[in-house]
Amino acid sequence: MLIRFKKSFEKIAMGLLSFMPESKDVKKLQDIIKEYENNENWHLYLWKEGEDIIGAVGVRVSDEKAIIQHVSVNPSHRNNGIGKKMVHRVTEKYESTYEVCATGDTGTFVEKCTSPD
């Protein structure tokens, strides 16, 4: 289930985002989380299964686009379709208002998730 990020999930979200190659530095992670907390155009969602939060997906809204800029799944839950589910839920959420696209960092993964099987 996709849930909206809130402050009480900050450490979990930072941990999940740290699995992304460009987000290894603690200071950079703190800056990213701060941007999600303070910028009304940045939206962070977490993927929850049972009691566990196992994934994160971040979207930046700009003009007519919803840009998927972060996607991360706990390594012990990878290859189970969690990332694909997150991308699909975010796409469903934004596609009626925005063109959903990705950044250079997330593009290959998002394309893989949205292409027909």
mmCIF file of the C-alpha atoms, coordinates in Angstrom:
data_MODEL
# 
_entry.id   MODEL 
# 
loop_
_atom_site.group_PDB 
_atom_site.id 
_atom_site.type_symbol 
_atom_site.label_atom_id 
_atom_site.label_alt_id 
_atom_site.label_comp_id 
_atom_site.label_asym_id 
_atom_site.label_entity_id 
_atom_site.label_seq_id 
_atom_site.pdbx_PDB_ins_code 
_atom_site.Cartn_x 
_atom_site.Cartn_y 
_atom_site.Cartn_z 
_atom_site.occupancy 
_atom_site.B_iso_or_equiv 
_atom_site.pdbx_formal_charge 
_atom_site.auth_seq_id 
_atom_site.auth_comp_id 
_atom_site.auth_asym_id 
_atom_site.auth_atom_id 
_atom_site.pdbx_PDB_model_num 
ATOM 1   C CA . MET A 1 1   ? 0.000  0.000  0.000   1.00 0.00 ? 1   MET A CA 1 
ATOM 2   C CA . LEU A 1 2   ? 1.292  3.435  -0.939  1.00 0.00 ? 2   LEU A CA 1 
ATOM 3   C CA . ILE A 1 3   ? 1.270  5.889  1.975   1.00 0.00 ? 3   ILE A CA 1 
ATOM 4   C CA . ARG A 1 4   ? 2.305  9.517  2.204   1.00 0.00 ? 4   ARG A CA 1 
ATOM 5   C CA . PHE A 1 5   ? 5.609  10.294 3.956   1.00 0.00 ? 5   PHE A CA 1 
ATOM 6   C CA . LYS A 1 6   ? 5.387  11.929 7.361   1.00 0.00 ? 6   LYS A CA 1 
ATOM 7   C CA . LYS A 1 7   ? 8.061  13.126 9.775   1.00 0.00 ? 7   LYS A CA 1 
ATOM 8   C CA . SER A 1 8   ? 7.788  10.054 12.007  1.00 0.00 ? 8   SER A CA 1 
ATOM 9   C CA . PHE A 1 9   ? 9.011  7.925  9.056   1.00 0.00 ? 9   PHE A CA 1 
ATOM 10  C CA . GLU A 1 10  ? 12.098 10.082 8.443   1.00 0.00 ? 10  GLU A CA 1 
ATOM 11  C CA . LYS A 1 11  ? 14.744 7.512  9.464   1.00 0.00 ? 11  LYS A CA 1 
ATOM 12  C CA . ILE A 1 12  ? 13.031 4.729  7.522   1.00 0.00 ? 12  ILE A CA 1 
ATOM 13  C CA . ALA A 1 13  ? 12.771 6.951  4.434   1.00 0.00 ? 13  ALA A CA 1 
ATOM 14  C CA . MET A 1 14  ? 16.429 7.983  4.709   1.00 0.00 ? 14  MET A CA 1 
ATOM 15  C CA . GLY A 1 15  ? 17.420 4.329  5.011   1.00 0.00 ? 15  GLY A CA 1 
ATOM 16  C CA . LEU A 1 16  ? 15.446 3.392  1.915   1.00 0.00 ? 16  LEU A CA 1 
ATOM 17  C CA . LEU A 1 17  ? 16.742 6.323  -0.125  1.00 0.00 ? 17  LEU A CA 1 
ATOM 18  C CA . SER A 1 18  ? 20.308 5.440  0.902   1.00 0.00 ? 18  SER A CA 1 
ATOM 19  C CA . PHE A 1 19  ? 20.022 2.336  -1.312  1.00 0.00 ? 19  PHE A CA 1 
ATOM 20  C CA . MET A 1 20  ? 19.972 4.596  -4.375  1.00 0.00 ? 20  MET A CA 1 
ATOM 21  C CA . PRO A 1 21  ? 23.480 4.959  -5.871  1.00 0.00 ? 21  PRO A CA 1 
ATOM 22  C CA . GLU A 1 22  ? 23.495 8.772  -5.858  1.00 0.00 ? 22  GLU A CA 1 
ATOM 23  C CA . SER A 1 23  ? 22.206 9.049  -2.271  1.00 0.00 ? 23  SER A CA 1 
ATOM 24  C CA . LYS A 1 24  ? 24.943 7.503  -0.143  1.00 0.00 ? 24  LYS A CA 1 
ATOM 25  C CA . ASP A 1 25  ? 26.067 10.674 1.639   1.00 0.00 ? 25  ASP A CA 1 
ATOM 26  C CA . VAL A 1 26  ? 24.198 11.366 4.924   1.00 0.00 ? 26  VAL A CA 1 
ATOM 27  C CA . LYS A 1 27  ? 24.181 15.132 4.359   1.00 0.00 ? 27  LYS A CA 1 
ATOM 28  C CA . LYS A 1 28  ? 22.717 14.666 0.884   1.00 0.00 ? 28  LYS A CA 1 
ATOM 29  C CA . LEU A 1 29  ? 20.048 12.316 2.288   1.00 0.00 ? 29  LEU A CA 1 
ATOM 30  C CA . GLN A 1 30  ? 19.127 14.871 4.939   1.00 0.00 ? 30  GLN A CA 1 
ATOM 31  C CA . ASP A 1 31  ? 18.837 17.551 2.257   1.00 0.00 ? 31  ASP A CA 1 
ATOM 32  C CA . ILE A 1 32  ? 16.606 15.320 0.126   1.00 0.00 ? 32  ILE A CA 1 
ATOM 33  C CA . ILE A 1 33  ? 14.305 14.533 3.060   1.00 0.00 ? 33  ILE A CA 1 
ATOM 34  C CA . LYS A 1 34  ? 14.181 18.225 4.023   1.00 0.00 ? 34  LYS A CA 1 
ATOM 35  C CA . GLU A 1 35  ? 13.160 19.088 0.453   1.00 0.00 ? 35  GLU A CA 1 
ATOM 36  C CA . TYR A 1 36  ? 10.339 16.521 0.596   1.00 0.00 ? 36  TYR A CA 1 
ATOM 37  C CA . GLU A 1 37  ? 9.182  17.988 3.910   1.00 0.00 ? 37  GLU A CA 1 
ATOM 38  C CA . ASN A 1 38  ? 9.324  21.655 2.887   1.00 0.00 ? 38  ASN A CA 1 
ATOM 39  C CA . ASN A 1 39  ? 8.731  21.861 -0.864  1.00 0.00 ? 39  ASN A CA 1 
ATOM 40  C CA . GLU A 1 40  ? 5.060  21.599 -1.791  1.00 0.00 ? 40  GLU A CA 1 
ATOM 41  C CA . ASN A 1 41  ? 6.048  20.320 -5.253  1.00 0.00 ? 41  ASN A CA 1 
ATOM 42  C CA . TRP A 1 42  ? 8.013  17.353 -3.880  1.00 0.00 ? 42  TRP A CA 1 
ATOM 43  C CA . HIS A 1 43  ? 6.000  14.312 -2.730  1.00 0.00 ? 43  HIS A CA 1 
ATOM 44  C CA . LEU A 1 44  ? 7.474  11.251 -1.041  1.00 0.00 ? 44  LEU A CA 1 
ATOM 45  C CA . TYR A 1 45  ? 5.496  8.052  -0.711  1.00 0.00 ? 45  TYR A CA 1 
ATOM 46  C CA . LEU A 1 46  ? 6.379  4.886  1.157   1.00 0.00 ? 46  LEU A CA 1 
ATOM 47  C CA . TRP A 1 47  ? 5.315  1.337  0.351   1.00 0.00 ? 47  TRP A CA 1 
ATOM 48  C CA . LYS A 1 48  ? 3.932  -0.559 3.326   1.00 0.00 ? 48  LYS A CA 1 
ATOM 49  C CA . GLU A 1 49  ? 3.219  -4.275 3.474   1.00 0.00 ? 49  GLU A CA 1 
ATOM 50  C CA . GLY A 1 50  ? 1.790  -5.471 6.766   1.00 0.00 ? 50  GLY A CA 1 
ATOM 51  C CA . GLU A 1 51  ? 3.655  -3.514 9.429   1.00 0.00 ? 51  GLU A CA 1 
ATOM 52  C CA . ASP A 1 52  ? 6.811  -3.054 7.353   1.00 0.00 ? 52  ASP A CA 1 
ATOM 53  C CA . ILE A 1 53  ? 7.767  -0.094 5.175   1.00 0.00 ? 53  ILE A CA 1 
ATOM 54  C CA . ILE A 1 54  ? 9.855  -1.602 2.397   1.00 0.00 ? 54  ILE A CA 1 
ATOM 55  C CA . GLY A 1 55  ? 9.970  0.963  -0.397  1.00 0.00 ? 55  GLY A CA 1 
ATOM 56  C CA . ALA A 1 56  ? 10.033 4.649  -1.235  1.00 0.00 ? 56  ALA A CA 1 
ATOM 57  C CA . VAL A 1 57  ? 9.124  6.614  -4.342  1.00 0.00 ? 57  VAL A CA 1 
ATOM 58  C CA . GLY A 1 58  ? 9.571  10.361 -4.738  1.00 0.00 ? 58  GLY A CA 1 
ATOM 59  C CA . VAL A 1 59  ? 7.810  12.633 -7.215  1.00 0.00 ? 59  VAL A CA 1 
ATOM 60  C CA . ARG A 1 60  ? 8.513  16.236 -8.158  1.00 0.00 ? 60  ARG A CA 1 
ATOM 61  C CA . VAL A 1 61  ? 5.654  18.133 -9.757  1.00 0.00 ? 61  VAL A CA 1 
ATOM 62  C CA . SER A 1 62  ? 6.754  20.720 -12.307 1.00 0.00 ? 62  SER A CA 1 
ATOM 63  C CA . ASP A 1 63  ? 4.456  22.532 -14.740 1.00 0.00 ? 63  ASP A CA 1 
ATOM 64  C CA . GLU A 1 64  ? 2.512  19.728 -16.427 1.00 0.00 ? 64  GLU A CA 1 
ATOM 65  C CA . LYS A 1 65  ? 4.839  16.913 -15.373 1.00 0.00 ? 65  LYS A CA 1 
ATOM 66  C CA . ALA A 1 66  ? 5.050  14.555 -12.409 1.00 0.00 ? 66  ALA A CA 1 
ATOM 67  C CA . ILE A 1 67  ? 8.662  13.433 -12.415 1.00 0.00 ? 67  ILE A CA 1 
ATOM 68  C CA . ILE A 1 68  ? 9.565  10.211 -10.618 1.00 0.00 ? 68  ILE A CA 1 
ATOM 69  C CA . GLN A 1 69  ? 12.947 11.132 -9.169  1.00 0.00 ? 69  GLN A CA 1 
ATOM 70  C CA . HIS A 1 70  ? 13.543 8.496  -6.484  1.00 0.00 ? 70  HIS A CA 1 
ATOM 71  C CA . VAL A 1 71  ? 12.617 4.803  -6.398  1.00 0.00 ? 71  VAL A CA 1 
ATOM 72  C CA . SER A 1 72  ? 14.059 2.466  -3.812  1.00 0.00 ? 72  SER A CA 1 
ATOM 73  C CA . VAL A 1 73  ? 13.161 -0.935 -2.370  1.00 0.00 ? 73  VAL A CA 1 
ATOM 74  C CA . ASN A 1 74  ? 14.718 -2.641 0.639   1.00 0.00 ? 74  ASN A CA 1 
ATOM 75  C CA . PRO A 1 75  ? 17.242 -5.132 -0.847  1.00 0.00 ? 75  PRO A CA 1 
ATOM 76  C CA . SER A 1 76  ? 15.675 -8.084 0.976   1.00 0.00 ? 76  SER A CA 1 
ATOM 77  C CA . HIS A 1 77  ? 12.362 -7.372 -0.832  1.00 0.00 ? 77  HIS A CA 1 
ATOM 78  C CA . ARG A 1 78  ? 13.731 -6.764 -4.334  1.00 0.00 ? 78  ARG A CA 1 
ATOM 79  C CA . ASN A 1 79  ? 12.690 -8.800 -7.363  1.00 0.00 ? 79  ASN A CA 1 
ATOM 80  C CA . ASN A 1 80  ? 9.179  -9.195 -5.939  1.00 0.00 ? 80  ASN A CA 1 
ATOM 81  C CA . GLY A 1 81  ? 7.544  -6.467 -8.030  1.00 0.00 ? 81  GLY A CA 1 
ATOM 82  C CA . ILE A 1 82  ? 7.458  -3.846 -5.243  1.00 0.00 ? 82  ILE A CA 1 
ATOM 83  C CA . GLY A 1 83  ? 9.140  -1.157 -7.359  1.00 0.00 ? 83  GLY A CA 1 
ATOM 84  C CA . LYS A 1 84  ? 6.760  -1.852 -10.223 1.00 0.00 ? 84  LYS A CA 1 
ATOM 85  C CA . LYS A 1 85  ? 3.751  -1.610 -7.888  1.00 0.00 ? 85  LYS A CA 1 
ATOM 86  C CA . MET A 1 86  ? 4.994  1.728  -6.526  1.00 0.00 ? 86  MET A CA 1 
ATOM 87  C CA . VAL A 1 87  ? 5.534  3.169  -10.003 1.00 0.00 ? 87  VAL A CA 1 
ATOM 88  C CA . HIS A 1 88  ? 2.068  1.994  -11.087 1.00 0.00 ? 88  HIS A CA 1 
ATOM 89  C CA . ARG A 1 89  ? 0.359  3.526  -8.024  1.00 0.00 ? 89  ARG A CA 1 
ATOM 90  C CA . VAL A 1 90  ? 2.170  6.840  -8.487  1.00 0.00 ? 90  VAL A CA 1 
ATOM 91  C CA . THR A 1 91  ? 1.300  6.832  -12.187 1.00 0.00 ? 91  THR A CA 1 
ATOM 92  C CA . GLU A 1 92  ? -2.372 6.183  -11.372 1.00 0.00 ? 92  GLU A CA 1 
ATOM 93  C CA . LYS A 1 93  ? -2.313 8.994  -8.823  1.00 0.00 ? 93  LYS A CA 1 
ATOM 94  C CA . TYR A 1 94  ? -0.855 11.626 -11.154 1.00 0.00 ? 94  TYR A CA 1 
ATOM 95  C CA . GLU A 1 95  ? -1.713 10.637 -14.741 1.00 0.00 ? 95  GLU A CA 1 
ATOM 96  C CA . SER A 1 96  ? -5.085 12.394 -14.875 1.00 0.00 ? 96  SER A CA 1 
ATOM 97  C CA . THR A 1 97  ? -3.436 15.772 -14.188 1.00 0.00 ? 97  THR A CA 1 
ATOM 98  C CA . TYR A 1 98  ? 0.211  15.409 -15.207 1.00 0.00 ? 98  TYR A CA 1 
ATOM 99  C CA . GLU A 1 99  ? 2.417  13.696 -17.727 1.00 0.00 ? 99  GLU A CA 1 
ATOM 100 C CA . VAL A 1 100 ? 4.271  11.142 -15.614 1.00 0.00 ? 100 VAL A CA 1 
ATOM 101 C CA . CYS A 1 101 ? 7.945  10.825 -16.515 1.00 0.00 ? 101 CYS A CA 1 
ATOM 102 C CA . ALA A 1 102 ? 11.300 10.059 -14.904 1.00 0.00 ? 102 ALA A CA 1 
ATOM 103 C CA . THR A 1 103 ? 14.750 11.538 -14.390 1.00 0.00 ? 103 THR A CA 1 
ATOM 104 C CA . GLY A 1 104 ? 17.950 10.240 -15.937 1.00 0.00 ? 104 GLY A CA 1 
ATOM 105 C CA . ASP A 1 105 ? 18.613 8.287  -12.743 1.00 0.00 ? 105 ASP A CA 1 
ATOM 106 C CA . THR A 1 106 ? 15.180 6.606  -12.609 1.00 0.00 ? 106 THR A CA 1 
ATOM 107 C CA . GLY A 1 107 ? 14.310 6.522  -16.314 1.00 0.00 ? 107 GLY A CA 1 
ATOM 108 C CA . THR A 1 108 ? 15.472 3.019  -17.162 1.00 0.00 ? 108 THR A CA 1 
ATOM 109 C CA . PHE A 1 109 ? 13.719 1.501  -14.152 1.00 0.00 ? 109 PHE A CA 1 
ATOM 110 C CA . VAL A 1 110 ? 10.473 3.452  -14.653 1.00 0.00 ? 110 VAL A CA 1 
ATOM 111 C CA . GLU A 1 111 ? 10.433 2.534  -18.354 1.00 0.00 ? 111 GLU A CA 1 
ATOM 112 C CA . LYS A 1 112 ? 10.879 -1.134 -17.440 1.00 0.00 ? 112 LYS A CA 1 
ATOM 113 C CA . CYS A 1 113 ? 7.996  -0.882 -14.943 1.00 0.00 ? 113 CYS A CA 1 
ATOM 114 C CA . THR A 1 114 ? 5.609  0.776  -17.366 1.00 0.00 ? 114 THR A CA 1 
ATOM 115 C CA . SER A 1 115 ? 6.339  -1.210 -20.520 1.00 0.00 ? 115 SER A CA 1 
ATOM 116 C CA . PRO A 1 116 ? 3.924  -4.037 -21.401 1.00 0.00 ? 116 PRO A CA 1 
ATOM 117 C CA . ASP A 1 117 ? 5.174  -7.458 -20.349 1.00 0.00 ? 117 ASP A CA 1 
# 
